[in-house]
Each structure stands twice: as structure tokens, then as C-alpha cells.
Amino acid sequence: MNVRKSLLAVALLVSLAAGYSAAGTAKEKPRRRREIAERGPAVLWANPADIESRNLFYGPGGRSHVPRDAFTFVKEDLKGTNPKFVVMDEDGVKWKVKLGNEARPETVASRIVWAVGYQANEDYFLPELRVRGMPARLHRGQKLVGPDGTVRNVRLKRESADEKKIDTWRWRNNAFTGSRELNGLRTLMAVLNNWDLKDENNAIYENGGDRIYLVSDLGASFGCASRCWPRERAKGDLEEYSRSAFIRRVTPDIVSFETPARPRYVYLVNPKEYLSRVRLEWIGRNIPRADAKWMGSLLARLSSKQIHDAFRAAGYSEREVDAFSNLLQRRIVMLTDL
């Protein structure tokens, strides 16, 4: 083993030890989780009886909730990795604006997830957004804002007054562990190549007495199967999505997918981050074959037009719409053929 490999191995062992130590000292909050569990029924999936007629151009919010001018700046949101800020429209509705390379893929992914019965945010893509009262300088994403307060290629997420985020949920231990619905969602994340499956990207909302479970951040979709280099190709990149592998292994009982995969080795410069990503690989592995095939049967009910509409809604070019749609449909066939 050469010196470089030895140093990497040592770094990995040190980081792994630190990770386990942190996990051992981290304190759960059982009282808080019991209180949340007592608030009402947990909902992850609902049977989409109307899947063939769902409008994937407008998505879960429908045509009536399409954002319209004019918008006024409210505040900047410094959470997550992509620049975001909140605006309010003339009807008093608040929208969270996401800039950067997650805007398009998240718009598509929210529609696909919703179409097959899972909960999803009301996301809309706008090629241009004018905002009144923009600050002189944002903490993040300033280079994406024009001198007149115009921003381009953004995703707007509608903030409903009827919903309140009460917690996050964990992939490994939740109200649906071992269920067909959760395994179907794991399969769906692999179909979309959504590799950023940190628990903090999951949310529980309270709505009408129910506890709504959803993947609240779908921006790392339709690109690489993991963090790749350069960074901008990891999300919403046609070439990376087209050349990434989908199914890793199939047995009579289980199927394993490539997504989420471990990051490219260049990310070993941050061993802690690298290992945190490696620990997510299990989400796409060892899924009951019947559950993955079930997800394929739901996706197969979508027409080619519906899938094309989802990509059109995100502002992709006609060439990209056709190419992305064909790749997605190819993956659906692979599931139904299991």
C-alpha cells in the first residue's frame, strides 16, 4: 500500500471512530417523539386511483395555485446548501424560492413522487422572477440576482397555512419501517437518482390531524447516483443521468440499486462527509423484489405525455424533455420486468 492510500485509510478509520463516538453520545428525545406520535395518524402514501388523469404539468398544487406576479421579498433562508429566500405574493401567500441547479430537477421529482401516491410539496418552476424589495446583497446566490431584482430559473414552493412542520423522520427507523410503501419510496428515489437522502431532508407535517411524512428535498435528482465531480453535474444533468447505472443486483427475493452510491474519491478530502454518504447506501440496497416491482407497476400507469409534461414544467428544452423522459421510462420498464 502506498503512502497516499495509507493516509486515506487512517483518515477513514479516525473519522469512522469519531462518527461512532458521536452516535453513541447523541441523545434521542423520546418524549418529543411520543408527543408527535400521539398527534394523529401517520400518512406516507395514499392510493392514487386517478393516476392516469393526474396533471403532471401543474403537479400537486394544480393550475389554481400557479404563482403569479407580483412578489415581495420577506427574508433569506440560510438552511441547506442551495441559496433560498422567501417571498410573498399579492394574495398574502408565501413562497420559498430556490435558486441554482436544484430548481429544475426538484420540480420534476415532486410531480413524479406525487403522481404515484406519495406526499410532495407544491413546486413550480419559473424561468424569470421579479422581486420587489430585494436586499442590496444576499448572503448566498447574489450572482444569480440581476441588478433590478430579477432572478432566473427558480423553483417556488408554496407554503400552506394549513401545514406545520413538526419534525423530521429517519429512513432507518420510522412509522413505516419494513412496509411496502416505504420500500416503494426507496425504489422511487433510485429511479430518480435522488442521492441526497439525509434524514434532515425528510419532514413530518401536521395537516388536518394527520402526520404527513414526505421527502421534503428532492433537488439532488436526475443527475449522478452520488456526489460527483464537478459538483454541478450531480443534479439535473442529462449526460450523468443517462450513463449512471440503475440496478446493481437482483436475486429471486431482493433487488439492489446503485442510488444512493458512495461519492467520487475526490470527496475523501472530507472523510467525515464521505463516510456519512457511504452510510446511506443501504437505502437503495436489499429491497424486496415484490415491493420494487409494485412501484414499477404504479409508475407504468403514467403515460408518456404525463412524464413529458413533468419535465416540460421544469423548463427543460424539447430535446432534454424527450431524452429525460425516455430514460425514465426505460427504468420503469426495468422495474416491471423484475
DANOR-V957487 format. One record per residue. N is the residue number from 1. BURIAL is I if it has 16 or more other C-alpha atoms within 10 Angstrom, else O. Layout:
N;BURIAL, N;BURIAL
This chain:
1;O, 2;O, 3;O, 4;O, 5;O, 6;O, 7;O, 8;O, 9;O, 10;O, 11;I, 12;I, 13;O, 14;O, 15;I, 16;I, 17;O, 18;O, 19;O, 20;O, 21;O, 22;O, 23;O, 24;O, 25;O, 26;O, 27;O, 28;O, 29;O, 30;O, 31;O, 32;O, 33;O, 34;O, 35;O, 36;I, 37;O, 38;O, 39;O, 40;O, 41;O, 42;I, 43;I, 44;I, 45;I, 46;O, 47;O, 48;O, 49;O, 50;O, 51;I, 52;I, 53;O, 54;I, 55;I, 56;I, 57;I, 58;I, 59;I, 60;I, 61;I, 62;O, 63;O, 64;O, 65;O, 66;I, 67;I, 68;O, 69;O, 70;O, 71;I, 72;I, 73;I, 74;I, 75;O, 76;I, 77;I, 78;O, 79;O, 80;O, 81;O, 82;I, 83;I, 84;I, 85;I, 86;I, 87;I, 88;I, 89;I, 90;O, 91;O, 92;O, 93;O, 94;I, 95;I, 96;I, 97;I, 98;I, 99;I, 100;I, 101;I, 102;I, 103;I, 104;I, 105;I, 106;I, 107;I, 108;I, 109;I, 110;I, 111;I, 112;I, 113;I, 114;I, 115;I, 116;I, 117;I, 118;I, 119;I, 120;I, 121;I, 122;I, 123;I, 124;I, 125;I, 126;I, 127;O, 128;O, 129;I, 130;I, 131;I, 132;O, 133;O, 134;I, 135;O, 136;O, 137;O, 138;I, 139;O, 140;I, 141;I, 142;O, 143;O, 144;I, 145;I, 146;O, 147;O, 148;O, 149;I, 150;O, 151;I, 152;I, 153;I, 154;I, 155;I, 156;I, 157;I, 158;I, 159;I, 160;O, 161;O, 162;O, 163;O, 164;O, 165;O, 166;O, 167;I, 168;I, 169;I, 170;O, 171;I, 172;O, 173;O, 174;O, 175;I, 176;I, 177;O, 178;O, 179;O, 180;I, 181;I, 182;I, 183;I, 184;I, 185;I, 186;I, 187;I, 188;I, 189;I, 190;I, 191;I, 192;I, 193;I, 194;I, 195;I, 196;I, 197;I, 198;I, 199;O, 200;O, 201;I, 202;I, 203;I, 204;I, 205;I, 206;I, 207;O, 208;O, 209;O, 210;O, 211;I, 212;I, 213;I, 214;I, 215;I, 216;I, 217;I, 218;I, 219;I, 220;I, 221;I, 222;I, 223;I, 224;I, 225;I, 226;I, 227;I, 228;I, 229;O, 230;O, 231;O, 232;O, 233;I, 234;I, 235;I, 236;I, 237;I, 238;I, 239;O, 240;I, 241;I, 242;I, 243;O, 244;I, 245;O, 246;I, 247;I, 248;O, 249;O, 250;O, 251;O, 252;O, 253;O, 254;I, 255;I, 256;I, 257;I, 258;I, 259;I, 260;I, 261;I, 262;I, 263;I, 264;O, 265;O, 266;O, 267;I, 268;O, 269;O, 270;O, 271;I, 272;I, 273;O, 274;I, 275;I, 276;I, 277;I, 278;O, 279;O, 280;I, 281;I, 282;I, 283;I, 284;I, 285;I, 286;I, 287;I, 288;I, 289;I, 290;I, 291;I, 292;I, 293;I, 294;I, 295;I, 296;I, 297;I, 298;I, 299;I, 300;I, 301;I, 302;I, 303;O, 304;O, 305;O, 306;I, 307;I, 308;I, 309;I, 310;I, 311;I, 312;I, 313;I, 314;I, 315;I, 316;I, 317;O, 318;O, 319;O, 320;I, 321;I, 322;I, 323;I, 324;I, 325;I, 326;I, 327;I, 328;I, 329;I, 330;O, 331;I, 332;I, 333;O, 334;O, 335;I, 336;I, 337;O, 338;I
